[in-house]
Amino acid sequence: FFFSSLFFLRFFVIFIDHIPLYFYLGFIFSQNIPEMLVNNGSISGQQCSQRRPFVANAHSVISSIVNRGLTNARSNSLSRLSAKSSSGKQGQESVEKAKRPLGIVFVSAEVSPWSKTGGLGDVAGGLPVELAKRGHRVMSIAPRYDQYHDAWDTSVVLDIDGEKVRFFHAIKDGVDRIFVDHPLFLAKVWGKTGSKLYGSRSGADYRDNHLRFKLLCKAAIEATRVLPFGHGEESVFVANDWHTALLPVYLKYLYRPRGEFLSAKTALCIHNIAFQGRMWEHCFHDLGLPATALSDFQFLDGYPRVYTEDSPGDEEGNIEDLDSEETPSRLFKKINWLKSGIMSADKVVTVSPNYATEITRDESLGVELDSFLRQRGVEGIVNGMDVAEWNPKKDKYLSVPYDQSNVILGKMSAKQSLQAELGLPIDPSAPLFGFIGRLEQQKGVDVLIAALPRLLEKVPNAQVVILGTGKKSLEKRLKAVNAAQLGGGGGGGKGLGEGE
């Protein structure tokens, strides 16, 4: 009786310890079983015979977990389950299948719809889905900033530089979505996911961003080989912007010298070259890299401060409280994360051929990285669009959905609805111009503002709708143009539509 009690107690402790994983496995099965149920819940003989290997593998997985054995069988079976759950969810459109399917890992600081401040989140959300449709095995890895209801704890815990990191997982549209869980992400921005991912406000980055995104990069590399559905050491990593630029650096200076990830490839995608991760040189020592890597980071600029909570920029992006002895002619030693990624990645890409030409043209447009980009080379690949998300035939926000058969009626209805919502005259003949984006010189907003008075003078019934926030000076200039055209009113005459 004594030994039986001990055995039962041991089994009970192991069971309790792995309850989150059992729930997680249940979630995986729930993603697959509904696709196979037909005829009021029955499963055909053929489907049942196809299903049994997965069920058998799942039982072996659970057995191996209870016995503390994380075997290759577990990895293979869950990978097949992941692939199985992805099929049939990729839409009806015909796409060309890849002749050589790859294991692709997108790593980014944000991923829509879970976290998003701009276009980076959209790309990280949409592009992996399109690649999965073409037969690639795709996963995305991003921080877990919030309590995402559709992401489950994998029960995989990893020690990275003394920090305990957990991984959460969701399967959406054929893509494994991985979220790195640590207080540096969740506790800092919980409930503020929409706008506080990088700092308390624009021009005031969190002082520990180098620690936060260092952790993300290392966790992303390890995730590919510790998670049962990871792609292993032959992964193709796609790092995005400065936040994940350390990933190719770690592979180059830490992993490959140890004989690890020798077959892995890395691409660095630059979405906005204005944000580079410039920090003081002493921050390099917190990154856990050998001294030989420092040359890839070293950077000189004429700015005497770094934009953080400790020395923030003002709302226009200018540095506050400059000391009188600091002169613009002096250069300051810093490290530059984006530069290090450019120097270490196997391939550097950006969001369009025009942008690739622009950022390599001169120091101003390349924001002082143009020479390094010319040295390494950069290829522009045009961003696509999510044809399901932006399909006007299925858009729930349109009063009259439309396709090619009723496009004129649909667009007229949408235009009139927008005019009415913003208090503009409902005039079918009025040219209606729209702008959506950040109010920054980089987006050409200053050019737009300068052109507006001439436009409204030459086309008296023209209407302009601008949606966006940004530099306060540009917001004030837009409001001044609006007031001049409308006599200070918010609508009812010619001019701009103004709203939140």
WOQUIUR-V504039 format. One record per helix or strand of 3 or more residues. SS is the DSSP state (helix for helix, strand for strand). FROM is the first residue (numbers start at 1). LEN is the number of residues. If there is no record, write none. Layout:
SS/FROM/LEN, SS/FROM/LEN
This chain:
helix/2/16, helix/19/18, helix/45/22, helix/72/15, strand/103/5, helix/119/15, strand/137/7, strand/152/9, strand/163/10, strand/175/7, helix/186/4, strand/199/3, helix/209/18, helix/232/3, strand/236/5, helix/242/3, helix/246/13, strand/265/6, strand/278/3, helix/281/6, helix/291/7, strand/298/4, strand/332/5, helix/337/8, strand/347/4, helix/353/7, helix/370/7, helix/407/16, strand/432/5, helix/441/3, helix/445/14, strand/463/5, helix/472/15, strand/495/3
